[in-house]
Amino acid sequence: MVGLHFLAQSFFQDLKHLFVPSGPYKQFIDQTRKHYILDSFDLLVLVPYFVILVILAVYGLHRYQLVYLYLRNRKSIPEPRRFDVLPSVTIQLPIYNEMFVVERLIESVAKIAYPAELLEIQLLDDSTDETRHVAQKAVESLRRQGINIHYLHRENRSGFKAGALEAGLRVAKGEFIAIFDADFVPDPEFLNKTIHHFTDPKVGMVQTRWGHLNRDYNHLTQVEAMILDGHFVMEHGGRYHSGRFFNFNGTAGIWRREAIETSGGWQHDTLTEDTDLSYRAQMKGWQFVYRMDLVCPAELPVEMTAFKNQQFRWAKGLVQTGIKLLPGILRSSLPWRIKSEAIFHLSANCSYPLMVLFSFIFLPAMIVRFYQGWFQMLFIDLPLFVAATMSVSSFYMISQREIDPLGWRQRFKYLPFMMSVGIGLSVSNSRAVVEALFGIQTSFKRTPKYCIQSAKDRPAPKTKYRRKSGYTPYLELILGAYFVIIVFYAFSNENYLTLPFLMLFVVGFFYTGAMSLFQNYLARFLGPKIPHR
């Protein structure tokens, strides 16, 4: 194959030029460009290269659309009409092996202001460790103080979180169901600020924005906070204010019980039971309210493996939900603006496998495009790259400006690092998407929480809550090394404009891979002290 021979010859000549500069190199470049002929091998490289790049560019343009929808439609939500007589509310707290944070959760929920005779708290505990004893003790202490709180434990963890919520709902007495995960610390005024939206009989759910208890803990938590802020400001804000569907996030929200029951209840055939129920409820005609101004703080994962497990679950669950619901959504009479947004929302994680494939073919594609000439790269490749990647900057920095109008510029320095981490996640999340597409079922893997709120706190050593990093870190390190070679090649050809973009891949793959292995090593051999409350 002429193309393959040309590819190898040009690559090794470039490496030779990089390490052993020679005068005839420029003559070699000019001569090969002059005699270059597009052949079948080049097409084998360039067709998937451009197909993937165009698809990624389309998803990038969709980010611009969400920014536009948010900026065009954002408005303050008018105060709802108030209940003359407050309704009854059940607060559900689903937990599983949360010994470090369960007390904090119970104590914070017990402070929520609402008439005692109308409030019920359910601690839905599926734990198999000492969390059970810690939780029971905390519940009994509050019961002695006259608080209506119940401890419900299941021996069989069927359905995972969705199963626990379903079991609790069967015995719940409230007309409305508020839900908080173990790592959340709700505002005492949460119910008073959300319940009155349900004076509108069409409203089925109210979602509040997540805050971050430990945003400044390390660089990883800064990145996680930016990613979540983008989701809660740009995605939720853009979708809600423009009349598109958006989803309940599994916590920090409150449901009308009737909306859950008439929409088919909690189902556990996906890992994102919250998004699944959200779409089914909105397809039934229930309206959702998003309160960006109401913040419910939570603890961010402080370790790379925990963060990757969380992202894996969300990525796989969204694809599972898309496979389950998109056919019905497309067949429905819903407006196309809602259908198209649902397609983008539920299929967005499919970009991760495309990113991995793109990474592997990037070097041969770069060599072929380089010898085809700068003109084509400047007017074809560059606009697609800009559409695919640069939308991230506006998407996330506008969200920071909306949340913190005075200090958002200080977070700008984390933007390149956040883009790198997003690239690094593509290996783990690709596996999640592939498993979802092939119907591979896995259990609901919780995200470990350690009650960390400041830089003084440290994760507990050698805790069984830590999960092994698996093989993905090694694949990430291999891809990082591969992109180092691409950087050398680009530098040898004086293709300096691509270097910042390529370095995002180098940093992203090396960081996610190395930190997964390094933190596991520290936890195993040099584990620090358990955090004190």
Secondary structure as the mmCIF struct_conf table of DSSP 4:
data_model
#
loop_
_struct_conf.conf_type_id
_struct_conf.id
_struct_conf.beg_label_comp_id
_struct_conf.beg_label_asym_id
_struct_conf.beg_label_seq_id
_struct_conf.end_label_comp_id
_struct_conf.end_label_asym_id
_struct_conf.end_label_seq_id
HELX_RH_AL_P HELX_RH_AL_P1 VAL A 2 PHE A 19
BEND BEND1 VAL A 20 VAL A 20
TURN_TY1_P TURN_TY1_P1 GLY A 23 PRO A 24
HELX_RH_AL_P HELX_RH_AL_P2 TYR A 25 LYS A 34
TURN_TY1_P TURN_TY1_P2 HIS A 35 HIS A 35
HELX_RH_AL_P HELX_RH_AL_P3 SER A 40 ASN A 73
HELX_LH_PP_P HELX_LH_PP_P1 SER A 76 PHE A 83
BEND BEND2 ASP A 84 VAL A 85
HELX_LH_PP_P HELX_LH_PP_P2 LEU A 86 SER A 88
STRN STRN1 VAL A 89 ILE A 95
BEND BEND3 TYR A 96 ASN A 97
TURN_TY1_P TURN_TY1_P3 MET A 99 VAL A 101
HELX_RH_AL_P HELX_RH_AL_P4 VAL A 102 ALA A 110
TURN_TY1_P TURN_TY1_P4 LYS A 111 LYS A 111
BEND BEND4 TYR A 114 TYR A 114
HELX_RH_3T_P HELX_RH_3T_P1 ALA A 116 LEU A 118
STRN STRN2 LEU A 119 ASP A 125
BEND BEND5 ASP A 129 ASP A 129
TURN_TY1_P TURN_TY1_P5 GLU A 130 GLU A 130
HELX_RH_AL_P HELX_RH_AL_P5 THR A 131 ARG A 144
TURN_TY1_P TURN_TY1_P6 GLN A 145 GLY A 146
STRN STRN3 ILE A 149 HIS A 153
BEND BEND6 GLU A 155 ASN A 156
TURN_TY1_P TURN_TY1_P7 SER A 158 GLY A 159
HELX_RH_AL_P HELX_RH_AL_P6 PHE A 160 VAL A 171
BEND BEND7 GLU A 175 GLU A 175
STRN STRN4 PHE A 176 ILE A 179
TURN_TY1_P TURN_TY1_P8 ALA A 182 ASP A 183
STRN STRN5 PHE A 184 PHE A 184
TURN_TY1_P TURN_TY1_P9 PRO A 188 GLU A 189
HELX_RH_AL_P HELX_RH_AL_P7 PHE A 190 THR A 194
HELX_RH_3T_P HELX_RH_3T_P2 ILE A 195 THR A 199
BEND BEND8 ASP A 200 ASP A 200
TURN_TY1_P TURN_TY1_P10 PRO A 201 LYS A 202
STRN STRN6 VAL A 203 HIS A 212
TURN_TY1_P TURN_TY1_P11 LEU A 213 ASP A 216
BEND BEND9 TYR A 217 ASN A 218
HELX_RH_AL_P HELX_RH_AL_P8 HIS A 219 GLY A 230
HELX_RH_PI_P HELX_RH_PI_P1 HIS A 231 GLU A 235
HELX_RH_AL_P HELX_RH_AL_P9 HIS A 236 HIS A 241
TURN_TY1_P TURN_TY1_P12 SER A 242 GLY A 243
BEND BEND10 GLY A 250 ALA A 252
STRN STRN7 GLY A 253 ARG A 256
HELX_RH_AL_P HELX_RH_AL_P10 ARG A 257 THR A 262
TURN_TY1_P TURN_TY1_P13 SER A 263 GLY A 264
BEND BEND11 ASP A 269 LEU A 271
HELX_RH_AL_P HELX_RH_AL_P11 GLU A 273 MET A 283
TURN_TY1_P TURN_TY1_P14 LYS A 284 GLY A 285
STRN STRN8 GLN A 287 ALA A 298
HELX_LH_PP_P HELX_LH_PP_P3 GLU A 299 PRO A 301
BEND BEND12 GLU A 303 GLU A 303
HELX_RH_AL_P HELX_RH_AL_P12 MET A 304 ARG A 331
BEND BEND13 SER A 332 SER A 332
HELX_RH_AL_P HELX_RH_AL_P13 TRP A 336 SER A 347
HELX_RH_3T_P HELX_RH_3T_P3 ALA A 348 CYS A 350
HELX_RH_AL_P HELX_RH_AL_P14 SER A 351 GLN A 372
HELX_RH_AL_P HELX_RH_AL_P15 TRP A 374 GLN A 376
HELX_RH_PI_P HELX_RH_PI_P2 MET A 377 ASP A 381
HELX_RH_AL_P HELX_RH_AL_P16 LEU A 382 PHE A 385
HELX_RH_PI_P HELX_RH_PI_P3 VAL A 386 MET A 390
HELX_RH_AL_P HELX_RH_AL_P17 SER A 391 ILE A 403
TURN_TY1_P TURN_TY1_P15 PRO A 405 GLY A 407
HELX_RH_3T_P HELX_RH_3T_P4 TRP A 408 TYR A 414
HELX_RH_AL_P HELX_RH_AL_P18 LEU A 415 GLY A 424
TURN_TY1_P TURN_TY1_P16 LEU A 425 LEU A 425
HELX_RH_AL_P HELX_RH_AL_P19 SER A 426 LEU A 437
TURN_TY1_P TURN_TY1_P17 PHE A 438 GLY A 439
HELX_LH_PP_P HELX_LH_PP_P4 ARG A 446 PRO A 448
BEND BEND14 SER A 454 SER A 454
TURN_TY1_P TURN_TY1_P18 ALA A 455 LYS A 456
HELX_LH_PP_P HELX_LH_PP_P5 PRO A 459 ALA A 460
TURN_TY1_P TURN_TY1_P19 PRO A 461 LYS A 462
TURN_TY1_P TURN_TY1_P20 LYS A 464 TYR A 465
BEND BEND15 ARG A 466 ARG A 466
HELX_LH_PP_P HELX_LH_PP_P6 ARG A 467 LYS A 468
BEND BEND16 TYR A 471 TYR A 471
HELX_RH_AL_P HELX_RH_AL_P20 THR A 472 SER A 492
TURN_TY1_P TURN_TY1_P21 ASN A 493 GLU A 494
HELX_RH_3T_P HELX_RH_3T_P5 TYR A 496 THR A 498
HELX_RH_AL_P HELX_RH_AL_P21 LEU A 499 PHE A 525
BEND BEND17 LEU A 526 LEU A 526
HELX_LH_PP_P HELX_LH_PP_P7 LYS A 529 HIS A 532
#
